[in-house]
Amino acid sequence: MTNYYFNEKRAAQAAAVFARLEGGTIDKYKLAKLMYYLERETIIRTGQPLFHADLCSIPRGPVASEVNDGIDAIIPKTNRSRNYEQGRHPAWEDHFIRKGKQALHHTSDPGDDELSIADINLINEIHEKFKNWTFDELSDFFHSLPEYEETDSSLPIHFTTILRVTGASEEEIEELKEEYDYYLGVIAS
């Protein structure tokens, strides 16, 4: 099912900032986790998502589904051909190439017009937090997040779940959900 609200351009711009902070090349697993954390932190801090990805628990930890699709457009899973059942992802494919077996290399600037200064500051903050973490440290941390559920497939993580497990009151959650639903209605019209 297509997520019509996902802002692929904004997500690719955020991914490019992370890649630049890593010297131009970033491990696909690390990027997937940083992007999930960016969406999560934006929800916690503002009550709204940044790029409106479908968040989910998968065996390798929580992810932003459409971000994984963009990454897979550059580094396809070994059991399927490039872009199988996905279509083209120009926001990713025009600005990243595969480097080695598991990394994306930032090749051209997608700009940052979709990102605010606060978004870029948060990306820098997240990068600083995780910049020296190993694969195992990232895996352990993301598997320990309270919204993550162990699974053999994929389970959705709603933004209200993130708010709930990080301490928002039910009144705050209801107010933010109403605001979010209103925003989605504006986008759809």
N, C-alpha and C positions, 0 to 999 in steps of 0.2 A: 504494500500500500504506500502510495506517495504522500509525503508530508509536504503539503503546499505552503506551509508557513516557514519551513526551514530556509534560512538565509545563507545559501552556499557561498556567496561572494564574501560575506562577513566572516564566515568560518575559515575560508581559504586565506583571507587577509590576516586573521589571528594566527593561523598555522605558519604563515610566512614570517610573522614577527618572532614566533618561537624558533623557527629554523634559523633566522638571522642571529638570534641570541646564542644559538648553538654553533655559530660559525658558518652557517649555510647548509649544514647537513644534520639531520635529526633521525634517530631511530624511530621506526614506525610505531612500535609499542609505546615508547615514551611520548611521542606526539599524541597518540590516541588518549593516553591517560591525562596529559596536560590539558588537552582540549575538553575532556570530560570535566576535569577539575575547574577549568575556566567557566564552563556553563554552570556548574554546581555553585561556585563562589558568587557568580553574578546573581543567581537565584537567591542565595542566602543574603547577599548584601542589598539587593534592589527589589527582591520579590518577583522579579521577572527574568526570563532567560535572555541570553545575549543573541544566540543564533537559532533558537527554537528547534533544537535537535530532539529527536525521539531518544530519550535516555533509557538504557536497559542494563540489566545484569546478564552477563554471559560468563561462561566458564573462566575466562581470563580476567574477570573483574568488570566493573561498570564501564560503559562506553556511551558515546553519542553516536547513534547508529549511522546517520548520514555522513558524519565525519569519517567513520570507518569505510563507508562506500567511496568517499573521495580518496582516502589513502589506498584502498584496494584498486582504484583506477590507475594508480601509479605502480603499486606493488601487488599484483593480483595474488589471491590465494593459490597455492600450488594445485588445488583440485579443480580449478576452473579457468577458463580462458579470460583474457582481458575484457573487462566491462560486461561480463556475462550477466544478462538480465538487469543491467544497471543503466545503460545508455551512456552518453558521454558526460564527463564532468569537467567542462572547460575551466571553471574557476580553480581546479586543481591541476589538470593536465597542461594548461598553458603556462603554469608557473613552477612546476615541480617535475623532476625526473627521478628515476630510480638510481640509487647509488649503492653498489654492492647488492647483497641479498635482502637486507632488511632496513634500508635507510632511504629517506627522501632527501633530495638536494634541491634547494631553492634556486631557480635559474633566472627568474625575472620577477620584477616587483608588481604585485597585483594592486598596489596602492594601499591606502588606509582610510579612504573616505567613508567607509562603513563603520569605522571604529572611533569612539570618542577618546579623548585624552585619558579619562578614567579607565576605559577598557585597556588601553595600552599600558597604563600604570599597573593595572591588575595583572596583565600578561607578564610584565617585568617582575612583579612580586612573586608570582607563581613560579616563573623560571628560576628565580633566586632560591626559592625554597627547595626545588627538586633538582637543581642543576648537577649535583654530584651524586645523585642516588643511583644505585645499581638496579638492574632488572629485578632482582629478588626483593630489594627494599621497596621498589615501586609496587610490585605485586602484593607484598604483604600489606602495605599501607592501603591500597585501593580495595583489597579484599576485606579489610577491617572497617571500612566506612559503614555507618549504621544503616544506610539505605540499600546496601548490597545484599543480595540473596544468592546463596549457592544454587547453582542450576547446571543442568547438562545441555540446556538450550538457550532460550532468551526470555527474560521476564521484564516487563516494562517498569520503569521507575518514573512516577509522576512528579512534577515539580512540587506538588503539595506534600508528597512524602518527604522530600528533602527538607522542606520548611519544617515539617512536623518533627523529624528526627534531630533537627538542629535547634529546637527550642522555641519555635514560633507558637503563639497561642492559636487556638481554633478560631478565634475572632479575627486575628491577623490573617490567618490562612484564608478564611472565607472572603475577607475584603480583597486580598491579593488575587484570589481566584476570580472574583467578579471583575476586577480590573483587567486581568489577563484575558478573560472571555470577551470583554468589551473590545480589547485591542485586536484579538483574532477576528472579531466581527468587522472591525474597520479595515483590516488587511483584506478580508474576503470580499468586501464590497467594491 
